[in-house]
Amino acid sequence: MLKALIFDVDETLVYYEHYNDREWFEKWGKKEIEKLGISVDYETYKKMVKGELPRSWVEKLGVDHVEFWKAIDRAKLDYRKWAAEMGLIKAFPDVDALENFKQMGLKMAAVSNASQDCTEFVLELYDLKKYFDVILGKDYRYLDGAKPNPYLIKKALDALEVLPSEALVVGDSASDILAAHGAGVSAVQVMRFGKIEGADYYVKDLKELVQLVRSLMDKDL
């Protein structure tokens, strides 16, 4: 029986107009990294983000990797605050569908690779925080636990007190699908920016997700 939904945040519930990851790194990220007395180029940074290199790789440069990622996240939060002031962070127009899931009695979690502060900031921006029983950003105790690692999804299942078979992971990316399946949870891809192979279900938006969830709950009756 379906009891819970675990949502990705960025590009699933909210998006960032004119955001370019390389531009963010050059303008915002590099400054914080340089304060640590080291230099990391964009390609190396992206390899760590994607998991092609462990997030602890920067210790080769003589810095604590937790401090490195905290510096990255300070820059990410600074960017979000600036982008919010500029009106560049938008909620997708269908996020009001979250109210439907609450009315259905489903538990909900928001799970993001962004920091806890960054995740809560964008949810609060559009008064979305109230819908979630659990909000999880990256865990500094296990930085390689970011999606596509299933760690954060498993953590959400434990916090919601549901089994993998009682939940759906809802996201936009391959990382969301891989993390869901690694935790034994079925994945729904919201096709905001095109279809990605491997999901168990596909919806074009959250309104269509409401229909899917209702149909799955009806089957459970």
KAPEWO-V984503 format. One record per residue. N is the residue number from 1. PHI is phi in whole degrees, -180 to 180 (* if undefined). OMEGA is omega as a letter, one per 30 degrees, with the letter a starting at -180 (999 if undefined). Layout:
[[N | PHI | OMEGA] [N | PHI | OMEGA]]
This chain:
[[1 | * | a] [2 | -74 | a] [3 | -123 | a] [4 | -151 | l] [5 | -124 | l] [6 | -116 | a] [7 | -101 | l] [8 | -70 | a] [9 | -110 | a] [10 | -69 | a] [11 | 72 | l] [12 | -110 | l] [13 | -108 | l] [14 | -132 | l] [15 | -144 | a] [16 | -122 | a] [17 | -67 | l] [18 | 63 | a] [19 | -77 | l] [20 | -133 | a] [21 | -64 | l] [22 | -65 | l] [23 | -63 | l] [24 | -60 | a] [25 | -61 | a] [26 | -67 | a] [27 | -88 | a] [28 | -113 | a] [29 | -69 | a] [30 | -58 | a] [31 | -60 | a] [32 | -68 | l] [33 | -65 | a] [34 | -65 | l] [35 | -64 | l] [36 | -84 | l] [37 | 82 | l] [38 | -131 | l] [39 | -131 | l] [40 | -131 | l] [41 | -84 | a] [42 | -60 | a] [43 | -62 | l] [44 | -68 | l] [45 | -57 | a] [46 | -65 | l] [47 | -63 | l] [48 | -70 | l] [49 | -61 | a] [50 | -78 | a] [51 | 86 | l] [52 | -71 | l] [53 | -121 | l] [54 | -65 | l] [55 | -67 | l] [56 | -83 | a] [57 | -54 | a] [58 | -64 | l] [59 | -64 | l] [60 | -61 | a] [61 | -92 | l] [62 | 90 | l] [63 | -123 | l] [64 | -66 | a] [65 | -68 | l] [66 | -66 | l] [67 | -64 | l] [68 | -61 | a] [69 | -73 | l] [70 | -67 | l] [71 | -66 | l] [72 | -58 | a] [73 | -72 | l] [74 | -63 | l] [75 | -66 | l] [76 | -64 | a] [77 | -70 | l] [78 | -59 | l] [79 | -62 | a] [80 | -62 | l] [81 | -64 | l] [82 | -65 | a] [83 | -63 | l] [84 | -64 | l] [85 | -63 | a] [86 | -84 | a] [87 | 74 | a] [88 | -95 | l] [89 | -96 | a] [90 | -124 | l] [91 | -91 | l] [92 | -63 | a] [93 | -64 | a] [94 | -97 | a] [95 | -66 | l] [96 | -65 | l] [97 | -64 | l] [98 | -58 | l] [99 | -62 | l] [100 | -60 | a] [101 | -69 | l] [102 | -63 | a] [103 | -65 | l] [104 | -78 | l] [105 | 84 | a] [106 | -82 | l] [107 | -78 | a] [108 | -138 | l] [109 | -126 | l] [110 | -112 | a] [111 | -130 | a] [112 | -137 | l] [113 | -76 | l] [114 | -70 | l] [115 | -66 | l] [116 | -58 | a] [117 | -63 | a] [118 | -65 | a] [119 | -65 | a] [120 | -67 | l] [121 | -60 | a] [122 | -73 | l] [123 | -69 | l] [124 | -68 | a] [125 | -56 | a] [126 | -117 | l] [127 | 56 | a] [128 | -95 | a] [129 | -58 | a] [130 | -62 | a] [131 | -80 | a] [132 | -105 | l] [133 | -76 | a] [134 | -140 | l] [135 | -128 | a] [136 | -126 | l] [137 | -99 | a] [138 | -61 | a] [139 | -103 | a] [140 | -67 | l] [141 | -78 | a] [142 | -150 | a] [143 | -68 | l] [144 | -78 | l] [145 | -84 | l] [146 | -66 | l] [147 | -57 | g] [148 | -84 | l] [149 | -60 | a] [150 | -77 | a] [151 | -51 | a] [152 | -69 | l] [153 | -67 | l] [154 | -63 | l] [155 | -63 | l] [156 | -66 | l] [157 | -58 | l] [158 | -63 | a] [159 | -67 | l] [160 | -82 | a] [161 | 61 | l] [162 | -130 | l] [163 | -85 | l] [164 | -54 | a] [165 | -72 | a] [166 | -102 | a] [167 | -133 | l] [168 | -128 | l] [169 | -99 | a] [170 | -117 | a] [171 | -155 | a] [172 | -110 | a] [173 | -120 | l] [174 | -62 | l] [175 | -61 | l] [176 | -66 | a] [177 | -65 | a] [178 | -65 | l] [179 | -64 | l] [180 | -60 | a] [181 | -66 | l] [182 | -64 | l] [183 | -94 | l] [184 | 79 | a] [185 | -110 | l] [186 | -70 | a] [187 | -114 | l] [188 | -112 | l] [189 | -97 | l] [190 | -87 | a] [191 | -84 | l] [192 | -64 | a] [193 | -130 | l] [194 | 107 | a] [195 | -86 | l] [196 | -118 | a] [197 | -65 | l] [198 | 113 | l] [199 | -74 | l] [200 | -84 | l] [201 | -141 | l] [202 | -130 | l] [203 | -135 | a] [204 | -83 | l] [205 | -162 | a] [206 | -74 | l] [207 | -65 | l] [208 | -69 | l] [209 | -63 | l] [210 | -58 | l] [211 | -64 | l] [212 | -62 | a] [213 | -63 | l] [214 | -61 | a] [215 | -65 | l] [216 | -69 | l] [217 | -69 | l] [218 | -64 | l] [219 | -65 | a] [220 | -74 | a] [221 | -72 | 999]]
